[in-house]
Amino acid sequence: MKVIKSIKGFKDIKSSNFGLSENQLREKAHALIPGGAHTYSRGDDQFPENAPALVVKGKGCYIWGSNGEKYLDYGMGLRTVTIGYATPEIDNAAIAEIRKGTNLTKSSLTELDAAEKVLKLFKGMDMVKFAKNGSTVTTAAVKLARAYTDRKYILRCIDHPFFSYDDWFIGDTVVKKGIPEEISSLTINFKFNDIESVKQAFRNYPNQIACVIMEPTTHIQPENGFLKEVADITHKNGAVFISDEISCTFRTGIFTTLDQYGVTPDLVTVGKGMANGYPLTALVGKKEIMNLGGIKKEGEERVFLISTTYGGELISLGAIQAVIDYYKKHDVLNYLWSYNKKFISGINKISSDIGIEDKFYIEGFPGRMNYVAKDNSGKSSFEFRTLFHQEMVKNKILIPWIVNSYAHGDKELKMTFDAVTNSLEVYKKALKAGLGHYLKGKPQKPVFRQFN
Ligand SMILES: Cc1ncc(COP(=O)(O)O)c(C=O)c1O
């Protein structure tokens, strides 16, 4: 039971909880916060038991645990940190806004500057509305689409894991307790890269579907012009095409749907990587639809679009402007891709050299990827996924998923390859001898499950 009294190298960190053991910290977190964390994907059930109970601080691509250990991080704040934790250029821009007063009484110049800068990145999009969470902007997009079309149904991609914690989405998952059937029955779905499933939905609900919402890509990319076909069918049926780029933002691409796949959506939701961890998301879209949330057309019935107390707070809106400048100056996007290219080929080679390339491999492409862990029968396995992560944690790497940053360099790549080699050697032994000898504690569980 490790007890930590302070974090080495960070004398400024004070906590009334220093002195508690890892187990005590976990228990206290679960006693005070439902799920022990403010995001389910940050919960204990998403990590092996040897991961730190809590994390304390990040710098560059490293993160410090409540156990006092320093870890190389491939979680990067749930994809939000693209440049590196505590990057001075971004933090200084944020601090300058703090000194202006943080959250002012009327719409600010910072807000206007940020809107102008962001819209320059989204060709064909005319207006933007800022918020703090992805769920806020996807839900706003859906509401706008319903108002614009005067229709009820939402057609969403079933293969994309998460669009919002709001009822219209969660009601269409297995964790639907608390959501009335009247709401969940209004969300229907289609399969990625299966154009017939999109056509069928429009046939089943003629003139009733308000919008199609999907990510332009996950680690599985659209094939054979799928995105373009979806956009065309959506428009032919009088619906709105919403591209959810929250997880792609400033990683897979800048305006991924257009830049990577040549398709222009009607509304785009962006977030995660856009402000290097500062809380900022945005709904970006065509004027004709976005303007429904405006107040200039006298006599027109209003749509109460996003209206939040902190939507115009200065700190994140200062940070994003610095991020945009940083990306231009350092060509961050290309850097992230080039690191990932080496990452994918290096790890797949290690797995193949060890002789388990059909049981453990990286799938996807440098814009977005995932590690696949299978058991002896060839089935994807949470147990083996946890074992891999457990061994990586022993080698001082946190890797709940694979997300890098501009701060990940050659030293970190080498550290990763060494750790993967050690971890996959154990993985191979566990395939032979059984997990019982190797996996300590409970395996990770899926975030979307009906029961605890
Ligand atoms: C594609 C996508 N859309 C929407 C969301 C919801 O964002 P938030 O958690 O900020 O509400 C997420 C979050 O992971 C996401 O990945």
The ligand as an SDF file (V2000), in Angstrom:
LIG
                    3D

 16 16  0  0  0  0  0  0  0  0999 V2000
  -16.9780   11.8360  -31.1910 C   0  0  0  0  0  0  0  0  0  0  0  0
  -17.4210   12.4080  -29.8760 C   0  0  0  0  0  0  0  0  0  0  0  0
  -18.5350   13.1410  -29.8220 N   0  0  0  0  0  0  0  0  0  0  0  0
  -18.9870   13.6790  -28.6570 C   0  0  0  0  0  0  0  0  0  0  0  0
  -18.3020   13.4620  -27.4810 C   0  0  0  0  0  0  0  0  0  0  0  0
  -18.8270   14.0420  -26.1980 C   0  0  0  0  0  0  0  0  0  0  0  0
  -17.9380   15.0070  -25.7050 O   0  0  0  0  0  0  0  0  0  0  0  0
  -17.9540   15.4440  -24.1620 P   0  0  0  0  0  0  0  0  0  0  0  0
  -17.4670   14.2850  -23.3860 O   0  0  0  0  0  0  0  0  0  0  0  0
  -17.0050   16.6170  -24.1180 O   0  0  0  0  0  0  0  0  0  0  0  0
  -19.3390   15.8380  -23.8160 O   0  0  0  0  0  0  0  0  0  0  0  0
  -17.1320   12.6920  -27.4940 C   0  0  0  0  0  0  0  0  0  0  0  0
  -16.4050   12.4200  -26.2410 C   0  0  0  0  0  0  0  0  0  0  0  0
  -15.6210   11.5280  -26.1100 O   0  0  0  0  0  0  0  0  0  0  0  0
  -16.6860   12.1550  -28.7250 C   0  0  0  0  0  0  0  0  0  0  0  0
  -15.5740   11.4000  -28.7960 O   0  0  0  0  0  0  0  0  0  0  0  0
  1  2  1  0
  2  3  1  0
  2 15  2  0
  3  4  2  0
  4  5  1  0
  5  6  1  0
  5 12  2  0
  6  7  1  0
  7  8  1  0
  8  9  2  0
  8 10  1  0
  8 11  1  0
 12 13  1  0
 12 15  1  0
 13 14  2  0
 15 16  1  0
M  END
$$$$
